[in-house]
Amino acid sequence: MSLFDDHFASKNAASARAWAMDDEKKKKERSHEPAAPKMGICDKCHKEALVRSYRTRQTDVGNGAASFGTVIKHFCEECAPKSRRERDAEVPQLDKKQVRNLMRSAKKGLL
Ligand SMILES: [Zn+2]
């Protein structure tokens, strides 16, 4: 039954290839995502927590020589450095017109 065997083998090989491609795709998709939190030790508070990895630029001056490098640090949610955008989002920036309107309505409320 070599015909059947060949057919079976090629079908198997095809599905194996499909699996491999699927795996490659998953790997690629994963690498595009921001680092997912995982259990680890926070580099700042040294507690075991869900940590995310952050790339930080580091300048070390040691032995009279400066070295520059990118270091991967793991921080828990509490110690995580906040991005500029997040910091700005916490304090809503009002433009001058909005501030004036706010002041006006506040005065109205007081009078
Ligand atoms: Zn921490």
Residues whose N, C-alpha, C, O or C-beta is under 5 A from the ligand:
A	BS01	ZN	C42 K44 C45 C76 C79
